[in-house]
Amino acid sequence: MDELDGEEKRALAHGATVLEQTDQLRPGANWRIYADPAGHPFCLCLH
């Protein structure tokens, strides 16, 4: 998950906010849910 952690830091630096840390709620999940500065939801995921 190091790659996902790095991308999360980048998204947060650009004004995103965390909506759900899915990998903490569902062990093994490879996505996280955020909102952009305008409030639109988006996901970061590994494939």
Biopython code that builds the backbone (N, CA, C, O; Angstrom):
import numpy as np
from Bio.PDB.StructureBuilder import StructureBuilder

atoms = [
    (1, "MET", "N", (0.809, -1.192, 0.000)),
    (1, "MET", "CA", (0.000, 0.000, 0.000)),
    (1, "MET", "C", (0.860, 1.267, 0.000)),
    (1, "MET", "O", (0.314, 2.369, 0.056)),
    (2, "ASP", "N", (2.171, 1.140, -0.060)),
    (2, "ASP", "CA", (3.032, 2.315, -0.061)),
    (2, "ASP", "C", (2.694, 3.262, -1.203)),
    (2, "ASP", "O", (2.695, 4.479, -1.020)),
    (3, "GLU", "N", (2.404, 2.715, -2.382)),
    (3, "GLU", "CA", (2.064, 3.552, -3.529)),
    (3, "GLU", "C", (0.769, 4.327, -3.260)),
    (3, "GLU", "O", (0.675, 5.511, -3.585)),
    (4, "LEU", "N", (-0.205, 3.673, -2.680)),
    (4, "LEU", "CA", (-1.473, 4.326, -2.362)),
    (4, "LEU", "C", (-1.257, 5.411, -1.310)),
    (4, "LEU", "O", (-1.855, 6.483, -1.398)),
    (5, "ASP", "N", (-0.415, 5.146, -0.323)),
    (5, "ASP", "CA", (-0.114, 6.148, 0.702)),
    (5, "ASP", "C", (0.525, 7.383, 0.083)),
    (5, "ASP", "O", (0.188, 8.507, 0.456)),
    (6, "GLY", "N", (1.429, 7.189, -0.844)),
    (6, "GLY", "CA", (2.085, 8.309, -1.508)),
    (6, "GLY", "C", (1.116, 9.141, -2.322)),
    (6, "GLY", "O", (1.182, 10.370, -2.315)),
    (7, "GLU", "N", (0.217, 8.470, -3.024)),
    (7, "GLU", "CA", (-0.781, 9.191, -3.824)),
    (7, "GLU", "C", (-1.778, 9.913, -2.927)),
    (7, "GLU", "O", (-2.271, 10.987, -3.271)),
    (8, "GLU", "N", (-2.071, 9.316, -1.776)),
    (8, "GLU", "CA", (-2.956, 9.994, -0.832)),
    (8, "GLU", "C", (-2.320, 11.300, -0.364)),
    (8, "GLU", "O", (-2.993, 12.330, -0.324)),
    (9, "LYS", "N", (-1.055, 11.274, -0.013)),
    (9, "LYS", "CA", (-0.367, 12.490, 0.419)),
    (9, "LYS", "C", (-0.426, 13.560, -0.665)),
    (9, "LYS", "O", (-0.629, 14.738, -0.375)),
    (10, "ARG", "N", (-0.249, 13.147, -1.899)),
    (10, "ARG", "CA", (-0.301, 14.087, -3.016)),
    (10, "ARG", "C", (-1.695, 14.689, -3.174)),
    (10, "ARG", "O", (-1.833, 15.894, -3.382)),
    (11, "ALA", "N", (-2.726, 13.852, -3.074)),
    (11, "ALA", "CA", (-4.105, 14.341, -3.192)),
    (11, "ALA", "C", (-4.443, 15.309, -2.058)),
    (11, "ALA", "O", (-5.062, 16.349, -2.283)),
    (12, "LEU", "N", (-4.033, 14.960, -0.843)),
    (12, "LEU", "CA", (-4.304, 15.834, 0.298)),
    (12, "LEU", "C", (-3.579, 17.169, 0.157)),
    (12, "LEU", "O", (-4.116, 18.208, 0.542)),
    (13, "ALA", "N", (-2.374, 17.150, -0.385)),
    (13, "ALA", "CA", (-1.614, 18.383, -0.606)),
    (13, "ALA", "C", (-2.301, 19.296, -1.617)),
    (13, "ALA", "O", (-2.087, 20.509, -1.617)),
    (14, "HIS", "N", (-3.133, 18.701, -2.484)),
    (14, "HIS", "CA", (-3.858, 19.482, -3.486)),
    (14, "HIS", "C", (-5.270, 19.845, -3.025)),
    (14, "HIS", "O", (-6.076, 20.317, -3.826)),
    (15, "GLY", "N", (-5.577, 19.630, -1.752)),
    (15, "GLY", "CA", (-6.848, 20.072, -1.192)),
    (15, "GLY", "C", (-7.913, 19.015, -1.010)),
    (15, "GLY", "O", (-9.032, 19.340, -0.613)),
    (16, "ALA", "N", (-7.603, 17.761, -1.288)),
    (16, "ALA", "CA", (-8.593, 16.697, -1.090)),
    (16, "ALA", "C", (-8.831, 16.470, 0.407)),
    (16, "ALA", "O", (-7.984, 16.789, 1.241)),
    (17, "THR", "N", (-9.985, 15.921, 0.719)),
    (17, "THR", "CA", (-10.281, 15.503, 2.084)),
    (17, "THR", "C", (-10.690, 14.029, 2.052)),
    (17, "THR", "O", (-11.278, 13.555, 1.079)),
    (18, "VAL", "N", (-10.374, 13.326, 3.115)),
    (18, "VAL", "CA", (-10.681, 11.901, 3.210)),
    (18, "VAL", "C", (-12.158, 11.731, 3.538)),
    (18, "VAL", "O", (-12.653, 12.311, 4.504)),
    (19, "LEU", "N", (-12.857, 10.942, 2.743)),
    (19, "LEU", "CA", (-14.238, 10.575, 3.047)),
    (19, "LEU", "C", (-14.303, 9.206, 3.698)),
    (19, "LEU", "O", (-15.113, 8.976, 4.596)),
    (20, "GLU", "N", (-13.449, 8.295, 3.244)),
    (20, "GLU", "CA", (-13.446, 6.938, 3.815)),
    (20, "GLU", "C", (-12.095, 6.291, 3.590)),
    (20, "GLU", "O", (-11.595, 6.249, 2.466)),
    (21, "GLN", "N", (-11.507, 5.786, 4.661)),
    (21, "GLN", "CA", (-10.269, 5.008, 4.572)),
    (21, "GLN", "C", (-10.686, 3.548, 4.434)),
    (21, "GLN", "O", (-10.635, 2.785, 5.399)),
    (22, "THR", "N", (-11.089, 3.176, 3.259)),
    (22, "THR", "CA", (-11.675, 1.855, 3.013)),
    (22, "THR", "C", (-10.754, 0.724, 3.418)),
    (22, "THR", "O", (-11.222, -0.298, 3.919)),
    (23, "ASP", "N", (-9.443, 0.882, 3.211)),
    (23, "ASP", "CA", (-8.525, -0.200, 3.545)),
    (23, "ASP", "C", (-8.492, -0.469, 5.045)),
    (23, "ASP", "O", (-8.148, -1.577, 5.458)),
    (24, "GLN", "N", (-8.843, 0.524, 5.876)),
    (24, "GLN", "CA", (-8.899, 0.314, 7.318)),
    (24, "GLN", "C", (-10.208, -0.339, 7.731)),
    (24, "GLN", "O", (-10.249, -1.095, 8.702)),
    (25, "LEU", "N", (-11.282, -0.050, 6.997)),
    (25, "LEU", "CA", (-12.579, -0.637, 7.305)),
    (25, "LEU", "C", (-12.720, -2.048, 6.756)),
    (25, "LEU", "O", (-13.383, -2.899, 7.350)),
    (26, "ARG", "N", (-12.086, -2.282, 5.613)),
    (26, "ARG", "CA", (-12.153, -3.584, 4.947)),
    (26, "ARG", "C", (-10.738, -4.050, 4.659)),
    (26, "ARG", "O", (-10.181, -3.708, 3.616)),
    (27, "PRO", "N", (-10.145, -4.820, 5.557)),
    (27, "PRO", "CA", (-8.764, -5.264, 5.331)),
    (27, "PRO", "C", (-8.593, -5.904, 3.951)),
    (27, "PRO", "O", (-9.402, -6.731, 3.530)),
    (28, "GLY", "N", (-7.543, -5.510, 3.271)),
    (28, "GLY", "CA", (-7.267, -6.034, 1.942)),
    (28, "GLY", "C", (-7.836, -5.192, 0.820)),
    (28, "GLY", "O", (-7.500, -5.413, -0.344)),
    (29, "ALA", "N", (-8.699, -4.222, 1.143)),
    (29, "ALA", "CA", (-9.256, -3.342, 0.105)),
    (29, "ALA", "C", (-8.130, -2.514, -0.483)),
    (29, "ALA", "O", (-7.175, -2.170, 0.213)),
    (30, "ASN", "N", (-8.240, -2.195, -1.756)),
    (30, "ASN", "CA", (-7.167, -1.461, -2.425)),
    (30, "ASN", "C", (-7.645, -0.109, -2.943)),
    (30, "ASN", "O", (-7.167, 0.358, -3.977)),
    (31, "TRP", "N", (-8.593, 0.536, -2.230)),
    (31, "TRP", "CA", (-9.061, 1.855, -2.648)),
    (31, "TRP", "C", (-9.370, 2.703, -1.422)),
    (31, "TRP", "O", (-9.586, 2.195, -0.321)),
    (32, "ARG", "N", (-9.384, 4.012, -1.651)),
    (32, "ARG", "CA", (-9.751, 4.994, -0.631)),
    (32, "ARG", "C", (-10.622, 6.051, -1.304)),
    (32, "ARG", "O", (-10.473, 6.326, -2.495)),
    (33, "ILE", "N", (-11.527, 6.637, -0.535)),
    (33, "ILE", "CA", (-12.486, 7.592, -1.098)),
    (33, "ILE", "C", (-12.218, 8.984, -0.526)),
    (33, "ILE", "O", (-12.017, 9.157, 0.676)),
    (34, "TYR", "N", (-12.222, 9.968, -1.424)),
    (34, "TYR", "CA", (-11.903, 11.356, -1.071)),
    (34, "TYR", "C", (-12.927, 12.286, -1.685)),
    (34, "TYR", "O", (-13.786, 11.873, -2.464)),
    (35, "ALA", "N", (-12.814, 13.577, -1.309)),
    (35, "ALA", "CA", (-13.563, 14.640, -1.974)),
    (35, "ALA", "C", (-12.556, 15.678, -2.431)),
    (35, "ALA", "O", (-11.599, 15.985, -1.720)),
    (36, "ASP", "N", (-12.776, 16.217, -3.625)),
    (36, "ASP", "CA", (-11.909, 17.298, -4.099)),
    (36, "ASP", "C", (-12.319, 18.589, -3.383)),
    (36, "ASP", "O", (-13.313, 18.593, -2.657)),
    (37, "PRO", "N", (-11.575, 19.683, -3.573)),
    (37, "PRO", "CA", (-11.898, 20.917, -2.851)),
    (37, "PRO", "C", (-13.319, 21.429, -3.078)),
    (37, "PRO", "O", (-13.857, 22.141, -2.229)),
    (38, "ALA", "N", (-13.932, 21.082, -4.201)),
    (38, "ALA", "CA", (-15.315, 21.500, -4.471)),
    (38, "ALA", "C", (-16.340, 20.523, -3.869)),
    (38, "ALA", "O", (-17.544, 20.768, -3.940)),
    (39, "GLY", "N", (-15.865, 19.424, -3.279)),
    (39, "GLY", "CA", (-16.752, 18.459, -2.651)),
    (39, "GLY", "C", (-17.130, 17.269, -3.499)),
    (39, "GLY", "O", (-17.923, 16.434, -3.064)),
    (40, "HIS", "N", (-16.573, 17.163, -4.727)),
    (40, "HIS", "CA", (-16.881, 16.026, -5.594)),
    (40, "HIS", "C", (-16.087, 14.799, -5.146)),
    (40, "HIS", "O", (-14.873, 14.887, -4.961)),
    (41, "PRO", "N", (-16.753, 13.662, -4.970)),
    (41, "PRO", "CA", (-16.058, 12.456, -4.539)),
    (41, "PRO", "C", (-15.210, 11.857, -5.655)),
    (41, "PRO", "O", (-15.539, 11.951, -6.837)),
    (42, "PHE", "N", (-14.104, 11.235, -5.237)),
    (42, "PHE", "CA", (-13.268, 10.468, -6.164)),
    (42, "PHE", "C", (-12.537, 9.399, -5.373)),
    (42, "PHE", "O", (-12.432, 9.486, -4.150)),
    (43, "CYS", "N", (-12.039, 8.403, -6.061)),
    (43, "CYS", "CA", (-11.327, 7.291, -5.417)),
    (43, "CYS", "C", (-9.894, 7.222, -5.930)),
    (43, "CYS", "O", (-9.591, 7.591, -7.065)),
    (44, "LEU", "N", (-9.036, 6.740, -5.059)),
    (44, "LEU", "CA", (-7.704, 6.310, -5.463)),
    (44, "LEU", "C", (-7.697, 4.807, -5.260)),
    (44, "LEU", "O", (-8.152, 4.313, -4.228)),
    (45, "CYS", "N", (-7.183, 4.079, -6.240)),
    (45, "CYS", "CA", (-7.162, 2.630, -6.109)),
    (45, "CYS", "C", (-5.911, 2.053, -6.770)),
    (45, "CYS", "O", (-5.301, 2.665, -7.647)),
    (46, "LEU", "N", (-5.563, 0.874, -6.324)),
    (46, "LEU", "CA", (-4.490, 0.094, -6.919)),
    (46, "LEU", "C", (-5.118, -0.959, -7.802)),
    (46, "LEU", "O", (-6.170, -1.503, -7.466)),
    (47, "HIS", "N", (-4.494, -1.255, -8.922)),
    (47, "HIS", "CA", (-5.015, -2.330, -9.769)),
    (47, "HIS", "C", (-3.916, -3.261, -10.165)),
    (47, "HIS", "O", (-4.159, -4.233, -10.881)),
]
sb = StructureBuilder()
sb.init_structure("model")
sb.init_model(0)
sb.init_chain("A")
sb.init_seg("    ")
for serial, (resi, resn, name, xyz) in enumerate(atoms, 1):
    if name == "N":
        sb.init_residue(resn, " ", resi, " ")
    sb.init_atom(name, np.array(xyz, "f"), 0.0, 1.0, " ", f" {name:<3s}", serial, name[0])
structure = sb.get_structure()
